[in-house]
Amino acid sequence: MVVSTSTMLLRRRLAGREDVEQPLGALERSLEAGKRLTRQLLAFSRKQPLRPEVLDVPAQMNEFLELVRASLGSRIVLQLDVDPATKPVYADEGEFELATLNLAINARDAMPEGGTLSVHARNVQLDGSGPKGLRGEFVAITFEDTGQGIPEANLRHVFEPFFTTKAPGRGTGLGLAQVYGFCEEVGGTATVESELGRGTKVTLFLPVSERPYAHIAAGKPEAAPARTSGRVLLVEDNPEVAQATRVLLEQIGCTVEIASNADEAMVRIDNQPGWDIVVSDVLMPGRASGITLAKWLHTHYPDLPVLLVTGYTAQLEQAKSEGLHVLAKPFDAEGLREAMDEVRERARRQAVHDI
């Protein structure tokens, strides 16, 4: 988060400078690669906070097309065939995107001389005789390439963490394992078929969502329900993270002051009125955590909105179980703005309800 924010600032300040375009672009690409690897590692260790939602598969796959087209290069022909009647699934959008991206990159690497990647999505009914004995209505998403194929002896290992057939330095062995873990997480599975010299086909089976179709996330709201500006008390013990978050807050129009722990924040709130919102990390040194601070605020300053931020699943779930509003790290300025708007709107509705 610190490095990505600093890189963003460099990009803005050095816009148009051809002499720094190449190293800055390399830095940005390295950041993206590191973020992908981190997400994969966290997915296996279950430390990545998951935020499942109802996903519109045709819309997601159209976004996928735009996301990967540039990554595939000019030698790869991408064919996308998505049945418009494909039903929604309930999954973490980031993990869904990462799984599809991993499959596309694997297919690209299997076709160094070029070829075709065909991606299909449709509804299927499983009767228990297929993969893992699954029954019910599923969405099947298939990635089929015309690449080199996988030796039969390796097929049983392709979903194992750190298994790779790529040259040293070319692969982490986490891509297909992340795909399989994602499918298992949502109650589905993944299968692979391959033949040397003929290509590989990977199919994701994701259970159809039982939640109402109307609840599908349709992107960002047309208008923010509450103004994102004002005086923010940022509670963060890591100085570099605090400065990076301050940059994001100032970018969306806020005035920011920083407290290094929850105890200091309580003193400042007591002695310095006029705060519009508190944004606090969860895990910090001292007697009080971010959750303790949020509960204290709800008791002593019920009209002061508080947004917690964390990168750990256990803390995320604990805060949610307490009815607190939490934003998972890492986040960007837009994600922070949306979360702040949401928590402020919740506080406004509660104030109206209490009248």
Secondary structure, DSSP 4 states (H G I P E B T S, - for coil): -HHHHHHHHHHHHTTT-HHHHHHHHHHHHHHHHHHHHHHHHHHHHT-SPP-EEEE-HHHHHHHHHHHHHHHH-TTEEEEEEE-TTPPPEEEEHHHHHHHHHHHHHHHHHT-TT-EEEEEEEEEEEEESSSGGG-EEEEEEEEEEE-S----HHHHTTTTSTT---SPTTT--S-HHHHHHHHHHHTT-EEEEEEETTTEEEEEEEEEBP-S-GGGS--SS-SS-SS---EEEEEE-S-HHHHHHHHHHHHHTTEEEEEESSHHHHHHHHHHS----EEEEESS-SSS--HHHHHHHHHHH-TTS-EEEEES-HHHHHHHHHTT--EEESS--HHHHHHHHHHHHHHHHHHHHHH-
